[in-house]
Amino acid sequence: MRESGKPTLGARPKLGERVADQLRERIQKGEFSPGEQLPTENALVEMFGVSRTVIREAVSSLRVDGLVKAHQGRGVFVCEDISQQPFRLCSKDLSEKDHMEQAMELRLHMEVSNAELAAVRRTDADIRGIEAALEKQHAAHLAGDLGQTEDFSFHLAIANATKNSYMVDFLRFLGPFIIPANAMHQMDQEELPGYQDSLRKEHSIIAEAIKSGDASAAGAGMRNHLRRGLQVNVGATNT
């Protein structure tokens, strides 16, 4: 039986992540200061009531995040600078619906700017890339595929046209949240072709605006496209 006052974690999967979350929170709150040594492995085992393996997994996770570093023979210390942490698109405090909604909102604001920039900066090669992505998406739909990879390629082609490598890299990071997969998987065979046709039409409007150099129309087209995607995806999450 666990002594009172110890964190109650329970023997559930990913226990190491849960220990890491608690340590991460304490570091971020300043309970463990930059440069300060963490409690020993034995002390952490006692503190959380878990095995050494779990503690090692938790510490390893903190090291990957750039929060702690190990000094051989001395122990594990909080990094002097903990500001440079990897971005994570997840939150244990959010429901699946809220997570999807917020991820899509983040994507919407970024991609509207992408479309506007692409309309100003695109080259002939960029236009050919965008049009090729549209053709591949259409071919995938005709072949009976959902076309998720081709859909992503279209958005990535627009990001490439911005000439901003950070836009491209961040869009790749958002890749799993780009396409309303939940909605398409839940549609029956009668609904899906109509939905896919509307996607291609929306993409064509965006592509034409970028080709003509109309930043305002490109941004508006992308905004309308992603707002509908947000509604469809969140609706699918509710069902």
GIGIZI-V189696 format. One record per helix or strand of 2 or more residues. SS is the DSSP state (helix for helix, strand for strand). FROM is the first residue (numbers start at 0). TO is the last residue. If there is no record, write none. Layout:
ss->SS from->FROM to->TO
ss->SS from->FROM to->TO
//
This chain:
ss->helix from->14 to->27
ss->helix from->40 to->47
ss->helix from->51 to->63
ss->strand from->67 to->70
ss->strand from->74 to->77
ss->helix from->95 to->120
ss->helix from->123 to->141
ss->helix from->147 to->160
ss->helix from->164 to->172
ss->helix from->174 to->176
ss->helix from->180 to->185
ss->helix from->188 to->210
ss->helix from->214 to->237
//
